[in-house]
Amino acid sequence: MNEYIIYHNPRCSKSRQTLAIMNEKNLDVKIVEYLSEPPSGDELEVISKKLALKPMEFIRKKEVEFTELGLKSYNGTDSNLCKIMNENPKLIERPIVVKGEKAIIGRPPENVLELF
């Protein structure tokens, strides 16, 4: 299966712009609205590897939950952080686009072009 997966928030302009670029290219895109359908902790670990980033590198640090959960001084495992992100999907940076064994963050949206 060669489809693209976008972890999408339709209320986010960068996410909408990234999806628009993909639609302009007529790509087979599976849209996952991650706020209502968050990836599991295990899926986030796989996404982390595909992004070549630690989970702390694709967490939204300006979200209230980041502060409330005391994540600024987090020193637990990446696996546990992925579970926290699953339970608090607003913390997941957006959008994330996955194609096979690679993934990117669509900030700026043009980053998605690296996957084509």
Secondary structure, DSSP 8 states (H G I E B T S, - for coil): ---EEEEE-TT-HHHHHHHHHHHHTT--EEEEETTTS---HHHHHHHHHHHTS-GGGGB-TTSHHHHHTTGGG--S-HHHHHHHHHHSGGGB-S-EEEETTEEEE-SSGGGGGGG-
